[in-house]
Amino acid sequence: MDTYNYDQITILSVEPVGEDAVKVRYRIMLETLYFCPGANMEVNQNETLITFVRCPINKICAVTNVANKESSGEDSIMVANNKTPIYIVSDGAKKKIYPQ
């Protein structure tokens, strides 16, 4: 499954929603033949890892965290708040996005 790199994702905000979830608002670079249906999440004892999925427009790609279209036009995903730091994973490296 193809994924987006850091330079193709703009994280707009990361904010808690109650005690059980974190809302990640983001924008993916515009493409004509691909879209982002959401992200895949992996949780372990020390961290939560999310990877944004890059899917061809003529396919259905399964994700653990489905993208929601915001009224402002950006997308968002809800991530379970497991009281662990949240990282974006890209090309084997990770970047912390919550908490800052």
C-alpha positions as CSV (number, residue, x, y, z in Angstrom):
1,M,0.0,0.0,0.0
2,D,1.3,3.4,-1.0
3,T,1.7,6.2,1.7
4,Y,2.2,9.9,1.7
5,N,5.6,11.4,2.6
6,Y,6.1,14.3,5.1
7,D,6.5,16.8,2.4
8,Q,3.1,15.8,0.9
9,I,1.2,16.3,4.2
10,T,0.4,19.6,5.9
11,I,-0.8,19.1,9.5
12,L,-3.2,22.0,10.3
13,S,-4.0,21.2,13.9
14,V,-3.9,18.4,16.4
15,E,-6.3,18.8,19.4
16,P,-7.9,16.6,22.0
17,V,-11.6,15.8,21.8
18,G,-12.7,14.9,25.2
19,E,-10.4,12.4,27.1
20,D,-10.6,9.6,24.6
21,A,-9.7,11.0,21.2
22,V,-7.4,13.4,19.3
23,K,-8.6,15.1,16.1
24,V,-5.9,15.6,13.4
25,R,-6.8,18.1,10.7
26,Y,-4.6,17.9,7.6
27,R,-4.2,18.7,4.0
28,I,-2.7,16.4,1.4
29,M,-1.0,17.7,-1.8
30,L,-3.4,17.8,-4.7
31,E,-3.2,15.0,-7.2
32,T,-5.4,14.0,-10.1
33,L,-5.0,10.2,-9.9
34,Y,-4.7,9.6,-6.1
35,F,-6.6,10.6,-2.9
36,C,-6.2,10.0,0.8
37,P,-9.0,7.9,2.3
38,G,-7.5,8.3,5.8
39,A,-4.7,6.7,7.8
40,N,-3.6,3.5,9.3
41,M,-2.9,3.5,13.0
42,E,-0.6,1.2,15.1
43,V,-0.6,1.4,18.9
44,N,2.1,-0.1,21.1
45,Q,3.0,0.5,24.8
46,N,4.9,3.7,24.2
47,E,3.5,5.4,21.1
48,T,0.7,5.7,18.5
49,L,1.9,5.6,14.9
50,I,-0.2,6.9,12.0
51,T,0.5,6.5,8.3
52,F,-1.5,8.5,5.7
53,V,-2.6,6.2,2.9
54,R,-2.3,7.2,-0.8
55,C,-4.9,5.4,-2.9
56,P,-5.6,5.4,-6.6
57,I,-8.9,7.1,-7.4
58,N,-10.3,4.0,-9.1
59,K,-9.7,1.8,-6.0
60,I,-11.0,1.4,-2.5
61,C,-8.3,1.3,0.1
62,A,-9.0,0.1,3.6
63,V,-7.8,2.3,6.5
64,T,-8.2,2.1,10.3
65,N,-9.0,5.8,10.6
66,V,-11.3,7.1,7.9
67,A,-10.9,10.7,6.7
68,N,-13.8,13.1,7.4
69,K,-14.3,16.2,5.3
70,E,-14.4,19.3,7.4
71,S,-16.8,22.2,6.6
72,S,-13.7,24.3,5.9
73,G,-12.6,21.9,3.1
74,E,-9.8,20.1,5.0
75,D,-9.8,16.5,6.0
76,S,-9.5,15.1,9.5
77,I,-9.1,11.8,11.3
78,M,-9.9,10.8,14.8
79,V,-7.2,9.0,16.7
80,A,-7.7,7.2,20.0
81,N,-6.0,9.0,22.8
82,N,-4.1,6.2,24.5
83,K,-2.1,8.6,26.6
84,T,0.9,7.9,24.4
85,P,2.6,10.4,22.0
86,I,1.3,10.4,18.4
87,Y,3.7,10.2,15.5
88,I,3.3,10.3,11.7
89,V,5.4,7.6,10.0
90,S,6.9,8.2,6.6
91,D,9.7,6.2,4.9
92,G,10.6,4.4,8.1
93,A,11.1,7.7,10.0
94,K,8.6,9.2,12.5
95,K,7.6,12.8,13.4
96,K,5.9,13.6,16.7
97,I,2.7,15.6,16.3
98,Y,1.0,15.2,19.7
99,P,1.6,16.4,22.3
100,Q,3.8,19.2,21.2
